[in-house]
Amino acid sequence: MNFIDPRNISPKEFVDSCPSFGISSVNSRRLLGAIVGHGDLEPSSWVSKEIIPKKIREELTPLPSLELLESITSPIDGFQKLIFKTEDNLKIETVIIPLLKENTVSICLSSQVGCVMGCAFCATARMPTRRNLKSWEIINQMQHARSIVTSQNKKITSAVFMGMGEPFLNYKNVIIAAEHFCFPSINAISSKSITISTVGILHEIDRFTEEKRPFRLSISLGSAFDHKRAKLVPVASKTPIRKIIEAAKRHAEAINDRVMLAYVCMAGENMFEEDAQELANLIGETKVRLDLIEVTDHTGKFKKPSEQEFTNFRDNLAKYLKQPVVRRYSGGADIRAACGTLEA
């Protein structure tokens, strides 16, 4: 039996498979910590620590890794973008996000090369090549980021699947990666500090709820009106926004907590009083937290709302929607690391 790269299966599956290789339960967790947590991809490291039995040492080969091509840090807000090359010569990007608490960061991860959702305001949608990332490719982004962050004397305290791609179109591999990130022996991040974002893949939202996944769910809306949303987020033409909110309500009730809704604010598009009122009508009593994110579009087609337009919209939300509303900063715009600007 060939040794399994633990990054290609869930932590539990790996631990359960280890006895067939003569690896004890304790050593299986040590091995996960070495490979996934510390990024030790060379078998010589595991051998020297006597984690791997002699009988399979000769079968071992180095585990694959993405090639880090470039690291760019914004001089304005400290956001750091990592550009990777995959084994098939494609490029993906990851963002290290500085948090308000000193020396802590969040990692924004990509789940696909490119994206088929076709969101009109997103650079990733314009990439010509598209495919799902393997779970090891997602995990390896975190491994590289952790190495960089550690060298800066900082700590990763959260992760968001909000980079390139639609995470719920790569559901299995995203969940495997998230399970590794919160596994106790792998420099664990709290499961509640791992957020998976979707533009509204209905059956996978319900699957996520039914499987009782412990991670946070974020749903990107675009607009409360189907005709507007279809223009901004083409996938919306297949699923009415009301059905998406119904799925969000089922999830909120299942976890007895708020679901995050993201709303990309675009001048002259979705910032009118009627937009705020319809959004409030749509959400109703569903327990949500609404994050307002100003669009960043380097094509110039979609523009950020003026401060007055934003204030008016937020005031209208306060009038119609009795739910928490947060203005979310999307940093790294100067290095194209902001939401919707990743385009390797």
C-alpha atoms as a printed R data frame, in Angstrom:
    type eleno elety resid chain resno       x      y       z
1   ATOM     1    CA   MET     A     1   0.000  0.000   0.000
2   ATOM     2    CA   ASN     A     2   1.368  3.409  -0.942
3   ATOM     3    CA   PHE     A     3   1.761  6.050   1.728
4   ATOM     4    CA   ILE     A     4  -1.039  8.641   1.520
5   ATOM     5    CA   ASP     A     5  -0.328 12.360   1.492
6   ATOM     6    CA   PRO     A     6  -2.369 13.390   4.564
7   ATOM     7    CA   ARG     A     7  -3.346 16.626   2.822
8   ATOM     8    CA   ASN     A     8  -5.467 14.657   0.321
9   ATOM     9    CA   ILE     A     9  -7.823 13.153   2.906
10  ATOM    10    CA   SER     A    10  -9.411 14.332   6.132
11  ATOM    11    CA   PRO     A    11  -7.308 14.210   9.329
12  ATOM    12    CA   LYS     A    12  -9.546 11.477  10.733
13  ATOM    13    CA   GLU     A    13  -9.193  9.375   7.583
14  ATOM    14    CA   PHE     A    14  -5.420  9.741   7.751
15  ATOM    15    CA   VAL     A    15  -5.216  8.789  11.423
16  ATOM    16    CA   ASP     A    16  -7.481  5.790  10.758
17  ATOM    17    CA   SER     A    17  -5.288  4.682   7.822
18  ATOM    18    CA   CYS     A    18  -1.988  4.849   9.684
19  ATOM    19    CA   PRO     A    19  -2.135  1.442  11.414
20  ATOM    20    CA   SER     A    20  -1.926 -0.219   7.977
21  ATOM    21    CA   PHE     A    21   1.518  1.404   7.637
22  ATOM    22    CA   GLY     A    22   2.599  0.386  11.120
23  ATOM    23    CA   ILE     A    23   2.232  3.952  12.420
24  ATOM    24    CA   SER     A    24   0.804  4.266  15.914
25  ATOM    25    CA   SER     A    25  -2.071  6.574  16.809
26  ATOM    26    CA   VAL     A    26   0.286  8.923  18.672
27  ATOM    27    CA   ASN     A    27   2.745  9.021  15.772
28  ATOM    28    CA   SER     A    28  -0.024  9.583  13.246
29  ATOM    29    CA   ARG     A    29  -0.834 12.835  15.012
30  ATOM    30    CA   ARG     A    30   2.853 13.730  15.263
31  ATOM    31    CA   LEU     A    31   3.131 13.101  11.535
32  ATOM    32    CA   LEU     A    32   0.146 15.358  10.817
33  ATOM    33    CA   GLY     A    33   1.756 18.053  12.920
34  ATOM    34    CA   ALA     A    34   5.044 17.713  11.033
35  ATOM    35    CA   ILE     A    35   3.605 17.553   7.510
36  ATOM    36    CA   VAL     A    36   0.523 19.758   7.644
37  ATOM    37    CA   GLY     A    37   1.282 21.993  10.619
38  ATOM    38    CA   HIS     A    38   4.976 22.661  10.050
39  ATOM    39    CA   GLY     A    39   5.183 22.011   6.321
40  ATOM    40    CA   ASP     A    40   7.838 19.289   6.566
41  ATOM    41    CA   LEU     A    41   7.323 17.763   3.113
42  ATOM    42    CA   GLU     A    42  10.670 15.915   2.968
43  ATOM    43    CA   PRO     A    43  10.474 12.330   4.283
44  ATOM    44    CA   SER     A    44  13.960 12.632   5.808
45  ATOM    45    CA   SER     A    45  12.446 14.945   8.414
46  ATOM    46    CA   TRP     A    46   9.870 12.385   9.493
47  ATOM    47    CA   VAL     A    47  12.453  9.587   9.505
48  ATOM    48    CA   SER     A    48  14.867 11.531  11.690
49  ATOM    49    CA   LYS     A    49  12.091 12.053  14.215
50  ATOM    50    CA   GLU     A    50  11.386  8.296  14.163
51  ATOM    51    CA   ILE     A    51   7.742  8.841  13.261
52  ATOM    52    CA   ILE     A    52   7.852  6.495  10.253
53  ATOM    53    CA   PRO     A    53   8.701  2.794  10.654
54  ATOM    54    CA   LYS     A    54  11.741  1.451   8.805
55  ATOM    55    CA   LYS     A    55   9.742 -0.883   6.561
56  ATOM    56    CA   ILE     A    56   8.153  1.959   4.567
57  ATOM    57    CA   ARG     A    57  10.985  4.506   4.615
58  ATOM    58    CA   GLU     A    58  12.315  3.438   1.224
59  ATOM    59    CA   GLU     A    59   8.907  3.974  -0.397
60  ATOM    60    CA   LEU     A    60   8.692  7.608   0.607
61  ATOM    61    CA   THR     A    61   9.085 10.496  -1.815
62  ATOM    62    CA   PRO     A    62   8.858 14.246  -1.152
63  ATOM    63    CA   LEU     A    63   5.313 15.584  -1.073
64  ATOM    64    CA   PRO     A    64   4.333 18.173  -3.707
65  ATOM    65    CA   SER     A    65   4.418 21.892  -3.076
66  ATOM    66    CA   LEU     A    66   3.276 25.000  -4.872
67  ATOM    67    CA   GLU     A    67   6.076 27.238  -6.098
68  ATOM    68    CA   LEU     A    68   6.037 30.671  -4.501
69  ATOM    69    CA   LEU     A    69   6.736 33.054  -7.374
70  ATOM    70    CA   GLU     A    70   6.315 36.399  -5.685
71  ATOM    71    CA   SER     A    71   5.322 38.075  -2.430
72  ATOM    72    CA   ILE     A    72   4.040 41.659  -2.583
73  ATOM    73    CA   THR     A    73   3.259 43.781   0.474
74  ATOM    74    CA   SER     A    74   1.142 46.923   0.360
75  ATOM    75    CA   PRO     A    75   2.971 49.949   1.782
76  ATOM    76    CA   ILE     A    76  -0.444 51.441   2.562
77  ATOM    77    CA   ASP     A    77  -2.117 48.867   4.797
78  ATOM    78    CA   GLY     A    78   0.262 45.911   5.089
79  ATOM    79    CA   PHE     A    79  -1.820 43.411   3.129
80  ATOM    80    CA   GLN     A    80   0.525 40.814   1.609
81  ATOM    81    CA   LYS     A    81  -0.224 38.915  -1.599
82  ATOM    82    CA   LEU     A    82   1.446 35.594  -2.399
83  ATOM    83    CA   ILE     A    83   1.524 34.417  -6.026
84  ATOM    84    CA   PHE     A    84   1.990 30.685  -6.592
85  ATOM    85    CA   LYS     A    85   2.612 28.466  -9.597
86  ATOM    86    CA   THR     A    86   0.921 25.067  -9.669
87  ATOM    87    CA   GLU     A    87   2.429 21.861 -11.040
88  ATOM    88    CA   ASP     A    88   0.536 22.410 -14.315
89  ATOM    89    CA   ASN     A    89   1.958 25.938 -14.655
90  ATOM    90    CA   LEU     A    90  -1.145 27.848 -13.592
91  ATOM    91    CA   LYS     A    91  -1.143 30.693 -11.091
92  ATOM    92    CA   ILE     A    92  -3.143 31.276  -7.934
93  ATOM    93    CA   GLU     A    93  -3.027 33.945  -5.261
94  ATOM    94    CA   THR     A    94  -3.321 34.012  -1.469
95  ATOM    95    CA   VAL     A    95  -3.591 37.066   0.785
96  ATOM    96    CA   ILE     A    96  -2.222 37.596   4.287
97  ATOM    97    CA   ILE     A    97  -4.565 40.041   6.035
98  ATOM    98    CA   PRO     A    98  -3.317 42.032   9.052
99  ATOM    99    CA   LEU     A    99  -5.871 42.143  11.873
100 ATOM   100    CA   LEU     A   100  -6.582 44.819  14.457
101 ATOM   101    CA   LYS     A   101  -5.006 42.786  17.241
102 ATOM   102    CA   GLU     A   102  -1.260 43.333  17.002
103 ATOM   103    CA   ASN     A   103   0.788 40.594  15.323
104 ATOM   104    CA   THR     A   104  -2.233 38.533  14.277
105 ATOM   105    CA   VAL     A   105  -3.329 37.826  10.717
106 ATOM   106    CA   SER     A   106  -6.014 36.062   8.717
107 ATOM   107    CA   ILE     A   107  -5.282 34.064   5.573
108 ATOM   108    CA   CYS     A   108  -7.510 34.514   2.507
109 ATOM   109    CA   LEU     A   109  -7.359 31.267   0.534
110 ATOM   110    CA   SER     A   110  -8.139 30.379  -3.059
111 ATOM   111    CA   SER     A   111 -10.162 27.246  -3.805
112 ATOM   112    CA   GLN     A   112 -10.025 27.292  -7.620
113 ATOM   113    CA   VAL     A   113  -7.928 28.536 -10.503
114 ATOM   114    CA   GLY     A   114 -10.234 31.150 -12.007
115 ATOM   115    CA   CYS     A   115 -13.984 31.004 -11.455
116 ATOM   116    CA   VAL     A   116 -17.028 30.051 -13.520
117 ATOM   117    CA   MET     A   117 -19.491 32.223 -11.581
118 ATOM   118    CA   GLY     A   118 -18.882 35.138 -13.941
119 ATOM   119    CA   CYS     A   119 -19.461 37.922 -11.400
120 ATOM   120    CA   ALA     A   120 -19.333 41.106 -13.473
121 ATOM   121    CA   PHE     A   121 -17.218 43.021 -10.957
122 ATOM   122    CA   CYS     A   122 -14.646 40.265 -10.240
123 ATOM   123    CA   ALA     A   123 -11.255 39.946 -11.947
124 ATOM   124    CA   THR     A   124 -10.981 36.226 -11.150
125 ATOM   125    CA   ALA     A   125 -14.004 35.562 -13.368
126 ATOM   126    CA   ARG     A   126 -12.050 36.918 -16.326
127 ATOM   127    CA   MET     A   127  -9.238 34.375 -16.026
128 ATOM   128    CA   PRO     A   128  -9.219 32.066 -19.088
129 ATOM   129    CA   THR     A   129  -8.210 28.827 -17.336
130 ATOM   130    CA   ARG     A   130 -10.360 27.323 -14.611
131 ATOM   131    CA   ARG     A   131 -10.127 24.231 -12.432
132 ATOM   132    CA   ASN     A   132 -10.638 23.087  -8.863
133 ATOM   133    CA   LEU     A   133  -7.639 23.105  -6.576
134 ATOM   134    CA   LYS     A   134  -6.721 19.827  -4.924
135 ATOM   135    CA   SER     A   135  -6.978 19.796  -1.153
136 ATOM   136    CA   TRP     A   136  -3.178 19.696  -0.808
137 ATOM   137    CA   GLU     A   137  -2.927 22.827  -2.966
138 ATOM   138    CA   ILE     A   138  -5.315 24.657  -0.649
139 ATOM   139    CA   ILE     A   139  -3.489 23.445   2.457
140 ATOM   140    CA   ASN     A   140  -0.103 24.292   0.931
141 ATOM   141    CA   GLN     A   141  -1.189 27.943   0.596
142 ATOM   142    CA   MET     A   142  -1.632 27.962   4.364
143 ATOM   143    CA   GLN     A   143   1.701 26.202   4.873
144 ATOM   144    CA   HIS     A   144   3.588 28.826   2.881
145 ATOM   145    CA   ALA     A   145   1.674 31.633   4.591
146 ATOM   146    CA   ARG     A   146   2.384 30.179   8.041
147 ATOM   147    CA   SER     A   147   6.109 30.023   7.289
148 ATOM   148    CA   ILE     A   148   6.120 33.686   6.231
149 ATOM   149    CA   VAL     A   149   3.970 34.835   9.136
150 ATOM   150    CA   THR     A   150   6.100 32.942  11.667
151 ATOM   151    CA   SER     A   151   9.240 34.646  10.324
152 ATOM   152    CA   GLN     A   152   7.485 37.968  10.978
153 ATOM   153    CA   ASN     A   153   6.712 36.952  14.590
154 ATOM   154    CA   LYS     A   154   3.010 36.970  13.839
155 ATOM   155    CA   LYS     A   155   0.269 34.399  14.372
156 ATOM   156    CA   ILE     A   156  -2.533 33.122  12.138
157 ATOM   157    CA   THR     A   157  -5.798 33.288  14.077
158 ATOM   158    CA   SER     A   158  -8.341 32.884  11.279
159 ATOM   159    CA   ALA     A   159  -8.814 31.802   7.683
160 ATOM   160    CA   VAL     A   160 -11.328 32.770   5.008
161 ATOM   161    CA   PHE     A   161 -12.149 30.979   1.774
162 ATOM   162    CA   MET     A   162 -12.751 34.221  -0.094
163 ATOM   163    CA   GLY     A   163  -9.890 34.161  -2.599
164 ATOM   164    CA   MET     A   164 -10.038 32.928  -6.169
165 ATOM   165    CA   GLY     A   165 -12.951 30.631  -7.036
166 ATOM   166    CA   GLU     A   166 -16.324 29.523  -5.658
167 ATOM   167    CA   PRO     A   167 -15.553 27.291  -2.650
168 ATOM   168    CA   PHE     A   168 -18.827 25.350  -2.820
169 ATOM   169    CA   LEU     A   169 -18.019 24.200  -6.363
170 ATOM   170    CA   ASN     A   170 -14.989 22.502  -4.801
171 ATOM   171    CA   TYR     A   171 -16.858 21.430  -1.694
172 ATOM   172    CA   LYS     A   172 -15.027 18.202  -0.800
173 ATOM   173    CA   ASN     A   173 -11.501 19.627  -1.059
174 ATOM   174    CA   VAL     A   174 -12.409 22.850   0.753
175 ATOM   175    CA   ILE     A   175 -13.925 20.889   3.642
176 ATOM   176    CA   ILE     A   176 -10.858 18.616   3.839
177 ATOM   177    CA   ALA     A   177  -8.605 21.675   4.038
178 ATOM   178    CA   ALA     A   178 -10.786 23.358   6.667
179 ATOM   179    CA   GLU     A   179 -10.802 20.162   8.761
180 ATOM   180    CA   HIS     A   180  -7.015 20.141   8.723
181 ATOM   181    CA   PHE     A   181  -6.778 23.784   9.751
182 ATOM   182    CA   CYS     A   182  -8.740 23.184  12.949
183 ATOM   183    CA   PHE     A   183  -7.303 19.735  13.794
184 ATOM   184    CA   PRO     A   184  -5.719 19.857  17.291
185 ATOM   185    CA   SER     A   185  -2.197 18.691  16.352
186 ATOM   186    CA   ILE     A   186  -1.790 21.104  13.412
187 ATOM   187    CA   ASN     A   187  -1.288 24.581  14.943
188 ATOM   188    CA   ALA     A   188  -5.055 24.645  15.064
189 ATOM   189    CA   ILE     A   189  -7.321 27.570  14.200
190 ATOM   190    CA   SER     A   190 -10.728 27.550  15.878
191 ATOM   191    CA   SER     A   191 -13.387 26.145  13.549
192 ATOM   192    CA   LYS     A   192 -15.494 29.249  14.275
193 ATOM   193    CA   SER     A   193 -12.616 31.345  12.934
194 ATOM   194    CA   ILE     A   194 -12.731 29.600   9.549
195 ATOM   195    CA   THR     A   195 -15.192 31.199   7.117
196 ATOM   196    CA   ILE     A   196 -16.350 29.629   3.863
197 ATOM   197    CA   SER     A   197 -17.945 32.014   1.387
198 ATOM   198    CA   THR     A   198 -20.361 31.276  -1.447
199 ATOM   199    CA   VAL     A   199 -22.358 33.318  -3.944
200 ATOM   200    CA   GLY     A   200 -25.246 30.922  -3.384
201 ATOM   201    CA   ILE     A   201 -24.803 27.280  -4.455
202 ATOM   202    CA   LEU     A   202 -28.115 26.225  -2.949
203 ATOM   203    CA   HIS     A   203 -27.718 22.449  -2.634
204 ATOM   204    CA   GLU     A   204 -24.243 22.837  -1.108
205 ATOM   205    CA   ILE     A   205 -25.479 25.384   1.444
206 ATOM   206    CA   ASP     A   206 -28.062 22.834   2.542
207 ATOM   207    CA   ARG     A   207 -25.447 20.061   2.484
208 ATOM   208    CA   PHE     A   208 -23.174 22.200   4.660
209 ATOM   209    CA   THR     A   209 -26.068 22.653   7.107
210 ATOM   210    CA   GLU     A   210 -27.149 19.004   7.088
211 ATOM   211    CA   GLU     A   211 -23.584 17.824   7.693
212 ATOM   212    CA   LYS     A   212 -23.406 20.176  10.702
213 ATOM   213    CA   ARG     A   213 -20.114 21.659   9.618
214 ATOM   214    CA   PRO     A   214 -18.651 23.821  12.410
215 ATOM   215    CA   PHE     A   215 -17.244 26.522  10.130
216 ATOM   216    CA   ARG     A   216 -18.794 29.928   9.553
217 ATOM   217    CA   LEU     A   217 -20.869 30.460   6.425
218 ATOM   218    CA   SER     A   218 -20.847 33.667   4.407
219 ATOM   219    CA   ILE     A   219 -23.199 34.264   1.469
220 ATOM   220    CA   SER     A   220 -22.495 37.016  -1.063
221 ATOM   221    CA   LEU     A   221 -25.694 38.660  -2.328
222 ATOM   222    CA   GLY     A   222 -24.935 41.422  -4.846
223 ATOM   223    CA   SER     A   223 -28.541 42.588  -4.771
224 ATOM   224    CA   ALA     A   224 -31.882 41.721  -3.199
225 ATOM   225    CA   PHE     A   225 -33.533 42.038  -6.613
226 ATOM   226    CA   ASP     A   226 -33.243 39.022  -8.898
227 ATOM   227    CA   HIS     A   227 -33.022 41.136 -12.053
228 ATOM   228    CA   LYS     A   228 -30.148 43.183 -10.632
229 ATOM   229    CA   ARG     A   229 -28.417 40.170  -9.160
230 ATOM   230    CA   ALA     A   230 -28.575 38.321 -12.478
231 ATOM   231    CA   LYS     A   231 -26.673 41.209 -14.041
232 ATOM   232    CA   LEU     A   232 -24.037 41.342 -11.303
233 ATOM   233    CA   VAL     A   233 -23.833 37.636 -10.377
234 ATOM   234    CA   PRO     A   234 -24.962 35.579 -13.417
235 ATOM   235    CA   VAL     A   235 -25.448 32.400 -11.382
236 ATOM   236    CA   ALA     A   236 -28.383 34.206  -9.768
237 ATOM   237    CA   SER     A   237 -30.487 33.616 -12.866
238 ATOM   238    CA   LYS     A   238 -30.612 29.931 -11.886
239 ATOM   239    CA   THR     A   239 -31.592 30.410  -8.236
240 ATOM   240    CA   PRO     A   240 -33.966 33.127  -6.966
241 ATOM   241    CA   ILE     A   241 -32.441 35.142  -4.154
242 ATOM   242    CA   ARG     A   242 -35.390 34.287  -1.906
243 ATOM   243    CA   LYS     A   243 -34.415 30.602  -2.011
244 ATOM   244    CA   ILE     A   244 -30.866 31.527  -1.024
245 ATOM   245    CA   ILE     A   245 -32.144 33.474   1.987
246 ATOM   246    CA   GLU     A   246 -34.398 30.553   2.906
247 ATOM   247    CA   ALA     A   247 -31.308 28.318   2.930
248 ATOM   248    CA   ALA     A   248 -29.511 30.918   5.056
249 ATOM   249    CA   LYS     A   249 -32.432 30.853   7.493
250 ATOM   250    CA   ARG     A   250 -32.280 27.045   7.726
251 ATOM   251    CA   HIS     A   251 -28.574 27.311   8.508
252 ATOM   252    CA   ALA     A   252 -29.050 30.072  11.101
253 ATOM   253    CA   GLU     A   253 -31.708 28.000  12.854
254 ATOM   254    CA   ALA     A   254 -29.543 24.858  12.750
255 ATOM   255    CA   ILE     A   255 -26.552 26.586  14.366
256 ATOM   256    CA   ASN     A   256 -28.591 28.988  16.513
257 ATOM   257    CA   ASP     A   257 -26.349 31.810  15.373
258 ATOM   258    CA   ARG     A   258 -26.127 34.502  12.732
259 ATOM   259    CA   VAL     A   259 -25.210 33.818   9.118
260 ATOM   260    CA   MET     A   260 -22.892 36.310   7.477
261 ATOM   261    CA   LEU     A   261 -24.270 38.021   4.379
262 ATOM   262    CA   ALA     A   262 -21.843 39.999   2.205
263 ATOM   263    CA   TYR     A   263 -23.088 42.877   0.082
264 ATOM   264    CA   VAL     A   264 -20.730 44.428  -2.473
265 ATOM   265    CA   CYS     A   265 -21.568 48.133  -2.678
266 ATOM   266    CA   MET     A   266 -21.480 49.684  -6.175
267 ATOM   267    CA   ALA     A   267 -22.278 53.300  -7.000
268 ATOM   268    CA   GLY     A   268 -25.459 53.701  -9.016
269 ATOM   269    CA   GLU     A   269 -26.127 49.955  -9.027
270 ATOM   270    CA   ASN     A   270 -27.381 48.628  -5.705
271 ATOM   271    CA   MET     A   271 -27.237 51.539  -3.260
272 ATOM   272    CA   PHE     A   272 -30.715 53.071  -3.570
273 ATOM   273    CA   GLU     A   273 -33.324 53.224  -0.820
274 ATOM   274    CA   GLU     A   274 -35.377 50.622  -2.673
275 ATOM   275    CA   ASP     A   275 -32.376 48.278  -2.473
276 ATOM   276    CA   ALA     A   276 -32.134 48.697   1.285
277 ATOM   277    CA   GLN     A   277 -35.877 48.218   1.732
278 ATOM   278    CA   GLU     A   278 -36.006 45.098  -0.441
279 ATOM   279    CA   LEU     A   279 -32.985 43.663   1.343
280 ATOM   280    CA   ALA     A   280 -34.703 44.175   4.690
281 ATOM   281    CA   ASN     A   281 -37.942 42.600   3.394
282 ATOM   282    CA   LEU     A   282 -35.984 39.645   2.056
283 ATOM   283    CA   ILE     A   283 -34.018 38.987   5.251
284 ATOM   284    CA   GLY     A   284 -36.916 39.535   7.618
285 ATOM   285    CA   GLU     A   285 -36.328 37.810  10.962
286 ATOM   286    CA   THR     A   286 -33.540 35.556   9.691
287 ATOM   287    CA   LYS     A   287 -30.571 35.983  12.058
288 ATOM   288    CA   VAL     A   288 -27.809 37.547   9.973
289 ATOM   289    CA   ARG     A   289 -24.860 39.894  10.116
290 ATOM   290    CA   LEU     A   290 -24.679 42.045   7.012
291 ATOM   291    CA   ASP     A   291 -21.184 42.986   5.825
292 ATOM   292    CA   LEU     A   292 -20.982 45.956   3.457
293 ATOM   293    CA   ILE     A   293 -17.931 45.799   1.154
294 ATOM   294    CA   GLU     A   294 -17.060 48.564  -1.271
295 ATOM   295    CA   VAL     A   295 -16.328 47.252  -4.749
296 ATOM   296    CA   THR     A   296 -12.789 47.346  -6.136
297 ATOM   297    CA   ASP     A   297 -12.848 47.072  -9.927
298 ATOM   298    CA   HIS     A   298  -9.729 48.010 -11.845
299 ATOM   299    CA   THR     A   299 -11.632 48.050 -15.144
300 ATOM   300    CA   GLY     A   300 -13.464 51.153 -13.928
301 ATOM   301    CA   LYS     A   301 -16.873 49.756 -14.916
302 ATOM   302    CA   PHE     A   302 -18.053 49.473 -11.314
303 ATOM   303    CA   LYS     A   303 -17.185 52.249  -8.883
304 ATOM   304    CA   LYS     A   304 -17.210 52.621  -5.130
305 ATOM   305    CA   PRO     A   305 -20.109 54.624  -3.717
306 ATOM   306    CA   SER     A   306 -19.342 58.121  -2.511
307 ATOM   307    CA   GLU     A   307 -19.204 58.576   1.249
308 ATOM   308    CA   GLN     A   308 -22.616 60.276   1.111
309 ATOM   309    CA   GLU     A   309 -24.111 57.460  -0.969
310 ATOM   310    CA   PHE     A   310 -22.732 54.891   1.451
311 ATOM   311    CA   THR     A   311 -24.019 56.806   4.491
312 ATOM   312    CA   ASN     A   312 -27.484 57.153   2.951
313 ATOM   313    CA   PHE     A   313 -27.619 53.430   2.210
314 ATOM   314    CA   ARG     A   314 -26.537 52.520   5.714
315 ATOM   315    CA   ASP     A   315 -29.105 54.920   7.192
316 ATOM   316    CA   ASN     A   316 -31.808 53.308   5.067
317 ATOM   317    CA   LEU     A   317 -30.718 49.871   6.255
318 ATOM   318    CA   ALA     A   318 -30.982 51.093   9.853
319 ATOM   319    CA   LYS     A   319 -34.533 52.248   9.098
320 ATOM   320    CA   TYR     A   320 -35.726 49.011   7.499
321 ATOM   321    CA   LEU     A   321 -33.394 46.244   8.747
322 ATOM   322    CA   LYS     A   322 -33.139 45.499  12.468
323 ATOM   323    CA   GLN     A   323 -29.986 43.414  12.165
324 ATOM   324    CA   PRO     A   324 -26.245 44.055  12.729
325 ATOM   325    CA   VAL     A   325 -24.588 45.882   9.806
326 ATOM   326    CA   VAL     A   326 -20.799 46.085   9.526
327 ATOM   327    CA   ARG     A   327 -18.663 48.057   7.089
328 ATOM   328    CA   ARG     A   328 -15.924 45.620   6.067
329 ATOM   329    CA   TYR     A   329 -12.592 46.957   4.908
330 ATOM   330    CA   SER     A   330 -11.234 45.335   1.751
331 ATOM   331    CA   GLY     A   331  -7.534 46.156   1.810
332 ATOM   332    CA   GLY     A   332  -4.609 45.697  -0.494
333 ATOM   333    CA   ALA     A   333  -6.270 47.478  -3.412
334 ATOM   334    CA   ASP     A   334  -2.970 49.052  -4.455
335 ATOM   335    CA   ILE     A   335  -1.416 45.601  -5.002
336 ATOM   336    CA   ARG     A   336  -4.628 44.021  -6.332
337 ATOM   337    CA   ALA     A   337  -5.149 41.952  -3.222
338 ATOM   338    CA   ALA     A   338  -8.608 43.338  -2.402
339 ATOM   339    CA   CYS     A   339 -11.870 41.403  -2.784
340 ATOM   340    CA   GLY     A   340 -12.603 40.760  -6.445
341 ATOM   341    CA   THR     A   341  -9.167 41.788  -7.724
342 ATOM   342    CA   LEU     A   342  -7.223 38.494  -7.632
343 ATOM   343    CA   GLU     A   343  -6.202 37.699 -11.190
344 ATOM   344    CA   ALA     A   344  -2.964 35.698 -11.336
